[in-house]
Amino acid sequence: MLNAREEKVIFAELEQLCCSPGYIHALAYLCFRDNTISFGETLEAKDLSQLFSMTRLVRTEISTLLGLMCKSHIDFTQPKADTLQRYISMTDELLQEIHHSMFGTQFNALIHKDSIEDNPLNSGSVLREAIFYGGESAYSFQYRDLSITKYQNDNDWFIANKGFSITQLANVAAVIIDSQNKAVANTITRMKELTPDQWSMLPCFLLSPSEIATESNVDQSTVELILEAFSYSATERNSDFNELDDFNATNAYPILKDSRNRYYLFQSYSLMEAIYETPYFWFVADKKYIDTAMQHRGEFTESFVTSRLAQVFGNSNVLENVTILNDKGTILGEIDVLVKFADRLIIVQAKSKKLTIASRKGNDNSIKDDFKKAVQNAYNQGFSCAELLQSNKYNLVDATGSRVSINNPIKEIFILCILSDHYPALSTQARQFLTYTVTDTVMAPFITDVFLMDVMTEILQTPLHFLSYLKRRTGYDQKILASHELTILAYHLKQNLWMDEEFSLVHLMDDICADLDVAMLCRREGMPGVKTPPGILTKYSDTIVGRMIKDIEKHENPAAVELGFLFLSLSGELIKQINESISALSTKTREDNKLHDITLVINKDKEGLTIHCSNAPIHIAAEKLSNHCNRRKYAHKANTWFGVSIQSDTLMPNLALVLNTPWEQSDEMDETTKGMSKSQKHVKLGKLVIHAEKIGRNNPCPCGSGKKHKKCCL
């Protein structure tokens, strides 16, 4: 690794290979090999496995090949089978060597760091690898669909200057994907009748303006204008692309137009991303419109996030452009989007900032400057607002000037910094560079983009599930490594985001995303398959605990939210045993009409849960539950204790309570709990321990009635 060739030498050899006669056929095969999947009647996670292979070329690598091929005259001659195979093998070898060379730079940074305090992971040479090879933060259809919202206020400019509307553009893009899927099947069928020297996947990527026009109901002349808008002519030479991180014009204009006016698209993902991002360059060139376009760009992020969060929390709980004023009307702070639910707040600060070319090249100062403008400044603004909201010395007004009220005291505040564009290696950079403060009320920040927010609000459709994920994700902000946030969300959906205290760091691989990928493709692209990832949203939804969670979600009540968080934090095995215990308790209560209960002690006696099953009138059940929970909380020296009373016939809670005060010694409580049995059977279940204690006949009844057990619930 240390003796690897220099990257510029390998890059030059790769350029020479890409300019070889007939190389375009090798490029076509590589795109087919690494970007195409097949499936049966339904799409399943296993069908996507090849997309997570370590040997697969990522999009940035294929874009590099296209950009290098365009640096000279493109020869479309069909190479013989052995020549084509040699091109393919050499391409794989050279790209692997480039990666090893880049990784060698990382390794050298690690072993030659100046001091023990010097963190080599902060260096541009190390981050450059993560930026180039990092996973994509958006699905291709998100680029296409969000473009309609992003540019809706610029639609008149599109029509006047480009000859097509943003809706026509999105429709044509969708049809292009469908037409290429059909072309793959047709090409493979035709190849069965040809000799190996005639095999080529190039026809898969040839676009037909007339067919696209017919399928999209857009005039062919308009379709051609759209293709032209995103085309790079084979007569151009991509002269600025001389290093791996240089500006590659084929990223902005991914459709290749040959000398015979034929159009080729090798990566549909690149076109979708270009539809979302390339108009920025068009606007920059229009000096009269640029200011208006930039205003629309900033408004898009705020309005999109507002609309998506409103689908989860309701319109009345999501406010856009909230201003914090003092009594004199002076502006103290501004919040782009504020979400209020029970005693929780979400502060969203939105930014529209791209990663510059200098940063992609590994320039340390540029990387840090870009991050400061894109994330750090947004976080600082959010934290300042969070502090103001806890002071009770302010007035809140929304965009219309109306007063806004929030519940006090505030239990937790989440700060979300959301970017409007794909920001490569955002998760890695946030981990390395972000300076932030965590308090008892203000959680660690959550740094992401509009694409993840789109997915989160699509899958986590209730306030309880959404807030629970934020709570858990921000709680592990420094303990999880992943190429992008989609991977972490997918892990949470699969088996709950929880880490044992013995682990200081967990690295999640991208293949965890497969089930989430399937669900999003089925929801947004109409693929046949499962629309909800198997895991926490499906496994226990129809159980007693699952139905209790659904009932809790109907109430915007701080105590109910706390209880919901507790249930959502439990392991699957524990939920199963709680379901079985509640069923057994309810059977006993229906048989003898007496109170029966189960108590769980959580997180090494820091928290606890007591469940009563009783047919007593609500006021009596409430008193017994409160007394029992107070005694249990004190006996275990816990700071928090939850209580739930369940009806034996419906198995649904009719009351719940949360005791949430620091434990303090009390002579009176010492006397009250003196007779509580301390002999307990401990059964470890994940991170929780069930305490199943044996109560003596003459001991105080655990329900808290004050009577002996034999005179009460025994």
ZIRAKA-V308024 format. One record per residue. N is the residue number from 1. RES is the residue in one small letter. BURIAL is I if it has 9 or more other ideal C-beta (glycine too) atoms within 8 Angstrom, else O. Layout:
n={N | N}
res={RES | RES}
burial={BURIAL | BURIAL}
//
This chain:
n={1 | 2 | 3 | 4 | 5 | 6 | 7 | 8 | 9 | 10 | 11 | 12 | 13 | 14 | 15 | 16 | 17 | 18 | 19 | 20 | 21 | 22 | 23 | 24 | 25 | 26 | 27 | 28 | 29 | 30 | 31 | 32 | 33 | 34 | 35 | 36 | 37 | 38 | 39 | 40 | 41 | 42 | 43 | 44 | 45 | 46 | 47 | 48 | 49 | 50 | 51 | 52 | 53 | 54 | 55 | 56 | 57 | 58 | 59 | 60 | 61 | 62 | 63 | 64 | 65 | 66 | 67 | 68 | 69 | 70 | 71 | 72 | 73 | 74 | 75 | 76 | 77 | 78 | 79 | 80 | 81 | 82 | 83 | 84 | 85 | 86 | 87 | 88 | 89 | 90 | 91 | 92 | 93 | 94 | 95 | 96 | 97 | 98 | 99 | 100 | 101 | 102 | 103 | 104 | 105 | 106 | 107 | 108 | 109 | 110 | 111 | 112 | 113 | 114 | 115 | 116 | 117 | 118 | 119 | 120 | 121 | 122 | 123 | 124 | 125 | 126 | 127 | 128 | 129 | 130 | 131 | 132 | 133 | 134 | 135 | 136 | 137 | 138 | 139 | 140 | 141 | 142 | 143 | 144 | 145 | 146 | 147 | 148 | 149 | 150 | 151 | 152 | 153 | 154 | 155 | 156 | 157 | 158 | 159 | 160 | 161 | 162 | 163 | 164 | 165 | 166 | 167 | 168 | 169 | 170 | 171 | 172 | 173 | 174 | 175 | 176 | 177 | 178 | 179 | 180 | 181 | 182 | 183 | 184 | 185 | 186 | 187 | 188 | 189 | 190 | 191 | 192 | 193 | 194 | 195 | 196 | 197 | 198 | 199 | 200 | 201 | 202 | 203 | 204 | 205 | 206 | 207 | 208 | 209 | 210 | 211 | 212 | 213 | 214 | 215 | 216 | 217 | 218 | 219 | 220 | 221 | 222 | 223 | 224 | 225 | 226 | 227 | 228 | 229 | 230 | 231 | 232 | 233 | 234 | 235 | 236 | 237 | 238 | 239 | 240 | 241 | 242 | 243 | 244 | 245 | 246 | 247 | 248 | 249 | 250 | 251 | 252 | 253 | 254 | 255 | 256 | 257 | 258 | 259 | 260 | 261 | 262 | 263 | 264 | 265 | 266 | 267 | 268 | 269 | 270 | 271 | 272 | 273 | 274 | 275 | 276 | 277 | 278 | 279 | 280 | 281 | 282 | 283 | 284 | 285 | 286 | 287 | 288 | 289 | 290 | 291 | 292 | 293 | 294 | 295 | 296 | 297 | 298 | 299 | 300 | 301 | 302 | 303 | 304 | 305 | 306 | 307 | 308 | 309 | 310 | 311 | 312 | 313 | 314 | 315 | 316 | 317 | 318 | 319 | 320 | 321 | 322 | 323 | 324 | 325 | 326 | 327 | 328 | 329 | 330 | 331 | 332 | 333 | 334 | 335 | 336 | 337 | 338 | 339 | 340 | 341 | 342 | 343 | 344 | 345 | 346 | 347 | 348 | 349 | 350 | 351 | 352 | 353 | 354 | 355 | 356 | 357 | 358 | 359 | 360 | 361 | 362 | 363 | 364 | 365 | 366 | 367 | 368 | 369 | 370 | 371 | 372 | 373 | 374 | 375 | 376 | 377 | 378 | 379 | 380 | 381 | 382 | 383 | 384 | 385 | 386 | 387 | 388 | 389 | 390 | 391 | 392 | 393 | 394 | 395 | 396 | 397 | 398 | 399 | 400 | 401 | 402 | 403 | 404 | 405 | 406 | 407 | 408 | 409 | 410 | 411 | 412 | 413 | 414 | 415 | 416 | 417 | 418 | 419 | 420 | 421 | 422 | 423 | 424 | 425 | 426 | 427 | 428 | 429 | 430 | 431 | 432 | 433 | 434 | 435 | 436 | 437 | 438 | 439 | 440 | 441 | 442 | 443 | 444 | 445 | 446 | 447 | 448 | 449 | 450 | 451 | 452 | 453 | 454 | 455 | 456 | 457 | 458 | 459 | 460 | 461 | 462 | 463 | 464 | 465 | 466 | 467 | 468 | 469 | 470 | 471 | 472 | 473 | 474 | 475 | 476 | 477 | 478 | 479 | 480 | 481 | 482 | 483 | 484 | 485 | 486 | 487 | 488 | 489 | 490 | 491 | 492 | 493 | 494 | 495 | 496 | 497 | 498 | 499 | 500 | 501 | 502 | 503 | 504 | 505 | 506 | 507 | 508 | 509 | 510 | 511 | 512 | 513 | 514 | 515 | 516 | 517 | 518 | 519 | 520 | 521 | 522 | 523 | 524 | 525 | 526 | 527 | 528 | 529 | 530 | 531 | 532 | 533 | 534 | 535 | 536 | 537 | 538 | 539 | 540 | 541 | 542 | 543 | 544 | 545 | 546 | 547 | 548 | 549 | 550 | 551 | 552 | 553 | 554 | 555 | 556 | 557 | 558 | 559 | 560 | 561 | 562 | 563 | 564 | 565 | 566 | 567 | 568 | 569 | 570 | 571 | 572 | 573 | 574 | 575 | 576 | 577 | 578 | 579 | 580 | 581 | 582 | 583 | 584 | 585 | 586 | 587 | 588 | 589 | 590 | 591 | 592 | 593 | 594 | 595 | 596 | 597 | 598 | 599 | 600 | 601 | 602 | 603 | 604 | 605 | 606 | 607 | 608 | 609 | 610 | 611 | 612 | 613 | 614 | 615 | 616 | 617 | 618 | 619 | 620 | 621 | 622 | 623 | 624 | 625 | 626 | 627 | 628 | 629 | 630 | 631 | 632 | 633 | 634 | 635 | 636 | 637 | 638 | 639 | 640 | 641 | 642 | 643 | 644 | 645 | 646 | 647 | 648 | 649 | 650 | 651 | 652 | 653 | 654 | 655 | 656 | 657 | 658 | 659 | 660 | 661 | 662 | 663 | 664 | 665 | 666 | 667 | 668 | 669 | 670 | 671 | 672 | 673 | 674 | 675 | 676 | 677 | 678 | 679 | 680 | 681 | 682 | 683 | 684 | 685 | 686 | 687 | 688 | 689 | 690 | 691 | 692 | 693 | 694 | 695 | 696 | 697 | 698 | 699 | 700 | 701 | 702 | 703 | 704 | 705 | 706 | 707 | 708 | 709 | 710 | 711 | 712 | 713 | 714}
res={m | l | n | a | r | e | e | k | v | i | f | a | e | l | e | q | l | c | c | s | p | g | y | i | h | a | l | a | y | l | c | f | r | d | n | t | i | s | f | g | e | t | l | e | a | k | d | l | s | q | l | f | s | m | t | r | l | v | r | t | e | i | s | t | l | l | g | l | m | c | k | s | h | i | d | f | t | q | p | k | a | d | t | l | q | r | y | i | s | m | t | d | e | l | l | q | e | i | h | h | s | m | f | g | t | q | f | n | a | l | i | h | k | d | s | i | e | d | n | p | l | n | s | g | s | v | l | r | e | a | i | f | y | g | g | e | s | a | y | s | f | q | y | r | d | l | s | i | t | k | y | q | n | d | n | d | w | f | i | a | n | k | g | f | s | i | t | q | l | a | n | v | a | a | v | i | i | d | s | q | n | k | a | v | a | n | t | i | t | r | m | k | e | l | t | p | d | q | w | s | m | l | p | c | f | l | l | s | p | s | e | i | a | t | e | s | n | v | d | q | s | t | v | e | l | i | l | e | a | f | s | y | s | a | t | e | r | n | s | d | f | n | e | l | d | d | f | n | a | t | n | a | y | p | i | l | k | d | s | r | n | r | y | y | l | f | q | s | y | s | l | m | e | a | i | y | e | t | p | y | f | w | f | v | a | d | k | k | y | i | d | t | a | m | q | h | r | g | e | f | t | e | s | f | v | t | s | r | l | a | q | v | f | g | n | s | n | v | l | e | n | v | t | i | l | n | d | k | g | t | i | l | g | e | i | d | v | l | v | k | f | a | d | r | l | i | i | v | q | a | k | s | k | k | l | t | i | a | s | r | k | g | n | d | n | s | i | k | d | d | f | k | k | a | v | q | n | a | y | n | q | g | f | s | c | a | e | l | l | q | s | n | k | y | n | l | v | d | a | t | g | s | r | v | s | i | n | n | p | i | k | e | i | f | i | l | c | i | l | s | d | h | y | p | a | l | s | t | q | a | r | q | f | l | t | y | t | v | t | d | t | v | m | a | p | f | i | t | d | v | f | l | m | d | v | m | t | e | i | l | q | t | p | l | h | f | l | s | y | l | k | r | r | t | g | y | d | q | k | i | l | a | s | h | e | l | t | i | l | a | y | h | l | k | q | n | l | w | m | d | e | e | f | s | l | v | h | l | m | d | d | i | c | a | d | l | d | v | a | m | l | c | r | r | e | g | m | p | g | v | k | t | p | p | g | i | l | t | k | y | s | d | t | i | v | g | r | m | i | k | d | i | e | k | h | e | n | p | a | a | v | e | l | g | f | l | f | l | s | l | s | g | e | l | i | k | q | i | n | e | s | i | s | a | l | s | t | k | t | r | e | d | n | k | l | h | d | i | t | l | v | i | n | k | d | k | e | g | l | t | i | h | c | s | n | a | p | i | h | i | a | a | e | k | l | s | n | h | c | n | r | r | k | y | a | h | k | a | n | t | w | f | g | v | s | i | q | s | d | t | l | m | p | n | l | a | l | v | l | n | t | p | w | e | q | s | d | e | m | d | e | t | t | k | g | m | s | k | s | q | k | h | v | k | l | g | k | l | v | i | h | a | e | k | i | g | r | n | n | p | c | p | c | g | s | g | k | k | h | k | k | c | c | l}
burial={O | O | O | I | O | O | I | O | O | I | I | O | I | I | I | O | I | I | I | I | O | I | I | I | I | I | I | I | I | I | I | I | O | I | O | O | O | O | O | O | O | O | I | I | I | O | I | I | I | O | O | I | O | O | O | I | O | O | I | O | I | I | I | I | I | I | I | I | I | I | I | O | O | I | I | O | O | O | I | O | I | O | I | I | O | O | I | I | O | I | I | I | O | I | I | O | I | I | I | I | I | I | I | I | I | I | I | I | I | O | O | O | I | O | O | O | O | O | O | I | O | I | I | I | I | I | I | I | I | I | I | I | O | I | O | O | I | I | I | I | I | I | I | I | I | I | I | I | I | I | I | O | O | I | I | O | I | I | I | O | O | I | O | I | O | I | O | I | I | I | I | I | I | I | I | I | I | I | I | I | O | O | I | I | O | I | I | O | O | I | I | O | O | O | O | O | O | O | I | I | I | I | I | I | I | I | I | O | I | O | O | I | I | O | I | I | O | I | O | I | O | I | I | I | I | I | I | O | O | I | I | I | O | I | O | O | O | I | O | O | I | O | O | O | I | I | O | I | I | I | I | I | I | I | I | I | I | I | O | O | O | O | I | I | I | I | I | I | I | I | I | I | I | I | I | I | I | I | I | I | O | I | I | O | O | I | O | O | I | I | O | O | I | I | O | I | I | I | I | I | I | I | I | I | I | I | O | I | I | I | O | I | I | O | O | O | I | I | I | I | I | I | I | I | I | I | O | O | O | O | O | O | I | I | I | I | I | I | I | I | I | I | I | I | I | I | I | I | I | I | I | I | I | O | I | O | O | O | I | I | I | I | I | I | O | I | I | I | O | I | I | I | I | I | I | I | I | I | I | O | I | I | I | I | I | I | I | I | I | I | O | O | O | I | O | I | I | I | O | O | O | O | O | I | O | I | O | O | O | I | I | I | I | I | I | I | I | I | I | I | I | I | I | I | I | I | I | I | I | I | I | I | I | I | O | O | O | O | O | O | I | I | I | O | I | I | I | I | I | I | I | I | I | I | I | I | I | O | I | I | I | O | I | I | I | I | I | I | I | I | I | I | I | I | O | I | I | O | I | I | O | I | I | I | I | I | I | I | I | I | I | I | I | I | O | I | I | I | I | O | O | O | O | O | O | O | O | I | O | I | O | I | I | I | I | I | I | I | I | I | I | I | O | I | O | O | O | O | I | I | O | O | I | O | I | I | I | O | O | I | O | O | I | I | I | I | I | I | I | I | I | I | I | O | O | O | O | I | I | I | I | I | I | I | I | I | I | I | I | I | I | I | O | I | I | I | I | I | I | O | I | I | I | O | I | I | O | I | I | I | O | O | O | O | I | I | I | I | I | I | I | I | O | O | O | O | I | I | I | I | I | I | I | I | O | O | O | O | O | O | I | I | I | I | I | I | I | I | I | I | I | I | I | I | O | I | O | I | O | I | I | I | I | I | I | I | I | I | O | O | I | I | I | O | I | I | I | I | I | O | O | O | I | O | O | O | O | O | I | I | O | I | I | O | O | I | I | O | O | O | O | O | O | O | I | I | O | I | I | I | I | O | I | O | I | O | O | O | I | I | I | I | I | I | I | O | O | I | I | O | O | I | I | O}
//
